[in-house]
Every structure is written in C-alpha cells, then in structure tokens.
Amino acid sequence: MTTEALVTLKEVSKKYGNRDVLTDVSLTINKGDCLILRETMVKEKVRSSEL
C-alpha cells in the first residue's frame, strides 16, 4: 500500500520577534490521517451571550 502525502512540511521555523516558537519542525499529513489542532492560550473569554 502506497501512502499519498497531502501536506508535507520540512524543517519549518518561525519566530515572533526574538522568540523562537517553532524550530526545524517537519510534518507529513497523509490521505486518511486525522489531525487535531488545538489552541492552548486563550487571550480573552467571550460569554455565550456575546456571540
């Protein structure tokens, strides 16, 4: 069975100002893979009545 890559990232780095937030990250997402992205920092809370 061959795997079909839908997205491939190789050695990706990202800085915000002088702060390294990603350094040499590699990722391959293949057809049929499941990926969950989760934000861990909440900048402000929104009440459901404000939505």
N, CA, C and O of each residue as an XYZ file, in Angstrom:
204
protein
N       0.846     -1.187      0.000
C       0.000      0.000      0.000
C       0.885      1.242      0.000
O       1.746      1.392      0.867
N       0.680      2.116     -0.952
C       1.441      3.358     -1.003
C       0.669      4.457     -0.279
O      -0.562      4.467     -0.265
N       1.404      5.365      0.313
C       0.804      6.453      1.067
C       0.878      7.728      0.249
O       1.933      8.077     -0.281
N      -0.247      8.419      0.150
C      -0.310      9.665     -0.603
C      -0.228     10.843      0.359
O      -1.143     11.062      1.153
N       0.863     11.603      0.291
C       1.032     12.774      1.155
C       0.191     13.929      0.622
O       0.310     14.314     -0.542
N      -0.660     14.476      1.490
C      -1.457     15.636      1.108
C      -0.744     16.931      1.462
O      -0.835     17.917      0.731
N      -0.022     16.928      2.602
C       0.731     18.100      3.058
C       2.065     17.618      3.613
O       2.109     16.667      4.394
N       3.136     18.262      3.218
C       4.456     17.956      3.762
C       5.168     19.254      4.120
O       5.308     20.146      3.283
N       5.612     19.352      5.358
C       6.423     20.477      5.819
C       7.782     19.917      6.212
O       7.857     18.884      6.879
N       8.846     20.582      5.810
C      10.191     20.114      6.142
C      11.000     21.248      6.747
O      11.164     22.304      6.137
N      11.502     21.019      7.947
C      12.414     21.940      8.639
C      11.860     23.364      8.695
O      12.558     24.322      8.362
N      10.603     23.494      9.119
C       9.947     24.794      9.225
C      10.318     25.453     10.553
O      10.312     24.802     11.598
N      10.638     26.733     10.508
C      10.947     27.511     11.709
C      10.136     28.797     11.682
O       9.828     29.328     10.616
N       9.794     29.292     12.873
C       9.030     30.539     12.977
C       9.466     31.291     14.224
O       9.642     30.702     15.291
N       9.638     32.601     14.075
C       9.986     33.474     15.192
C       8.942     34.569     15.316
O       8.385     35.017     14.314
N       8.678     34.995     16.527
C       7.911     36.204     16.824
C       8.865     37.112     17.566
O       9.180     36.884     18.734
N       9.323     38.146     16.878
C      10.365     38.994     17.467
C      11.640     38.175     17.627
O      12.122     37.585     16.661
N      12.183     38.134     18.828
C      13.379     37.337     19.116
C      13.046     35.949     19.645
O      13.950     35.164     19.933
N      11.761     35.638     19.774
C      11.349     34.372     20.385
C      11.116     33.291     19.325
O      10.302     33.470     18.419
N      11.839     32.164     19.442
C      11.618     31.009     18.573
C      10.384     30.263     19.047
O      10.328     29.832     20.199
N       9.391     30.103     18.176
C       8.196     29.345     18.545
C       8.144     27.990     17.841
O       7.508     27.059     18.335
N       8.807     27.875     16.694
C       8.996     26.599     16.004
C      10.429     26.544     15.505
O      10.948     27.528     14.977
N      11.060     25.404     15.670
C      12.429     25.247     15.188
C      12.575     23.898     14.498
O      12.441     22.853     15.135
N      12.847     23.919     13.202
C      13.083     22.717     12.391
C      11.989     21.661     12.550
O      12.289     20.490     12.779
N      10.736     22.062     12.432
C       9.607     21.146     12.550
C       9.311     20.533     11.187
O       9.230     21.237     10.180
N       9.152     19.219     11.168
C       8.780     18.511      9.946
C       7.487     17.750     10.207
O       7.287     17.209     11.295
N       6.609     17.710      9.206
C       5.304     17.079      9.366
C       4.814     16.602      8.012
O       4.928     17.316      7.015
N       4.273     15.406      7.979
C       3.626     14.895      6.776
C       2.229     14.439      7.153
O       2.055     13.657      8.088
N       1.236     14.928      6.425
C      -0.141     14.501      6.618
C      -0.529     13.701      5.384
O      -0.520     14.214      4.265
N      -0.868     12.444      5.604
C      -1.213     11.543      4.512
C      -2.721     11.466      4.335
O      -3.484     11.785      5.247
N      -3.131     11.047      3.171
C      -4.548     10.834      2.880
C      -5.103      9.854      3.915
O      -4.540      8.781      4.131
N      -6.212     10.235      4.550
C      -6.830      9.369      5.555
C      -6.396      9.662      6.977
O      -6.995      9.141      7.918
N      -5.356     10.493      7.164
C      -4.912     10.850      8.515
C      -5.907     11.803      9.163
O      -6.624     12.537      8.483
N      -5.934     11.776     10.474
C      -6.770     12.691     11.245
C      -5.841     13.587     12.055
O      -4.937     13.094     12.731
N      -6.055     14.887     11.992
C      -5.193     15.844     12.688
C      -6.058     16.808     13.479
O      -7.028     17.360     12.961
N      -5.696     17.006     14.741
C      -6.414     17.944     15.593
C      -5.459     19.064     15.975
O      -4.387     18.816     16.527
N      -5.855     20.303     15.679
C      -5.076     21.473     16.075
C      -5.804     22.118     17.241
O      -7.013     22.341     17.190
N      -5.053     22.414     18.287
C      -5.668     22.949     19.491
C      -4.910     24.181     19.945
O      -3.686     24.148     20.076
N      -5.615     25.243     20.181
C      -5.005     26.462     20.704
C      -4.948     26.343     22.221
O      -5.964     26.070     22.862
N      -3.763     26.547     22.802
C      -3.617     26.360     24.237
C      -3.671     27.665     25.007
O      -3.848     27.649     26.225
N      -3.524     28.786     24.334
C      -3.576     30.068     25.024
C      -4.858     30.795     24.640
O      -5.157     30.958     23.458
N      -5.601     31.222     25.630
C      -6.825     31.970     25.390
C      -6.568     33.413     25.756
O      -6.230     33.719     26.900
N      -6.727     34.303     24.790
C      -6.413     35.703     25.025
C      -7.519     36.414     25.789
O      -7.239     37.280     26.618
N      -8.748     36.066     25.524
C      -9.839     36.682     26.259
C     -11.035     35.734     26.236
O     -11.215     34.969     25.289
N     -11.840     35.793     27.277
C     -13.017     34.955     27.354
C     -14.205     35.710     26.774
O     -14.368     36.911     26.989
N     -15.022     34.984     26.040
C     -16.215     35.567     25.449
C     -17.422     34.838     26.039
O     -17.515     33.613     25.966
N     -18.321     35.588     26.611
C     -19.546     34.984     27.138
C     -20.438     34.550     25.989
O     -20.458     35.182     24.933
N     -21.168     33.478     26.198
C     -22.025     32.962     25.127
C     -23.057     33.986     24.695
O     -23.494     33.962     23.544
N     -23.461     34.889     25.585
C     -24.433     35.919     25.216
C     -23.842     36.956     24.263
O     -24.588     37.690     23.614
N     -22.512     37.027     24.170
C     -21.863     37.979     23.278
C     -21.693     37.423     21.865
O     -21.339     38.162     20.946
N     -21.942     36.134     21.691
C     -21.730     35.520     20.385
C     -22.809     35.803     19.417
O     -22.752     35.344     18.277
